[in-house]
Amino acid sequence: MERLEYPAVLGFAAAGAHDALFALLAERLKASVGFELLTVLVADPSERQLRRIFSTDETAYPLGLADKVEPSAWFEQLFTRREPIVANNRREIALWLPDYDGFEGTDLGSLLNCPIVAADRTIAILNLTDRPGQYGPEAPVRVAPETALCAMAVSTYLSGNENSRQD
């Protein structure tokens, strides 16, 4: 997909085309930061779980309910402090996600989790994963220009799901 201008992005949002917005987000993040896997999670208060609403690998990381929402350093950092997490190897990842073993058997070993904030609250978590050592302390700064696009894609997704529940 070629790089779209701002009016086209707004057109996707107005049409409820969250898939196109997420595809554009993935394209831009692949070019600016790089990743092997990109997912977007939202909190699902009715289930007390995180719900995966976008994944570049739906076979290994399918859409739907993902992780339980429990008090943890990871949750506090992203949802309360609204600050990103950068971990460049499995040991660093274990400091944030002690029970996580999803990278076993893969080449993945670094992660970048960024809170997507709107109306002064975290509405989603943008997760990028890659080979060990891929994300330095500057990585969140490189992601920052795309957080508004992610917020628009998430809001479009949530709005569409809210409307479908009312029908």
Secondary structure, DSSP 8 states (H G I E B T S, - for coil): -----HHHHHHHHHTT-HHHHHHHHHHHHHHHT--SEEEEEEEETTTTEEEEEEES-TTTS-SEEEEE----HHHIIIIIS---EEE-SHHHHHHH-TT--TTTTSS--EEEEEEEEETTEEEEEEEEEESTT---TTHHHHHGGGHHHHHHHHHHHHHHHHHHHH-
